[in-house]
Amino acid sequence: MTTMMIPSIPRKGMIMSKKIPMRQCVGCGEMKAKKEMLRVIKTAEEEILLDTTGKKNGRGAYICPNPECLQKAARNRGLERSLKTAVPKDILDTLMKEMENR
């Protein structure tokens, strides 16, 4: 995991840096801030869901919030590789609709 540093000013005038967690998109492969990405998870019950909070339990994969990245992830099997399971087409369609509604 890579982090990016952002300067912040604490007490007594010292300059400190705040770490920003970075994640790699399974579609395009770009590193972006975790807050900019959408998290897709596989739960213990083998369900595949879009995690809007970023805090649900399960194996996660990060993807950019644009439909092109989801299509790339489906084409190059990046989502399947990250979640370590096959992702049916109907679930990809559901994820696409949820992504468009955000």
CORHUJO-V856656 format. One line per field, one symbol per residue. psi: psi as a letter, one per 30 degrees, with the letter a starting at -180 (. if undefined). A space follows every 50 residues. Layout:
psi=???
This chain:
psi=kklkkkkljalggkklkkkjkklkkfdfgkklkefflkkkljlfggkklj jffgglklklkkklgkfeeeeeeeeggeeeeefhlkjleeeeeeeeeeef f.
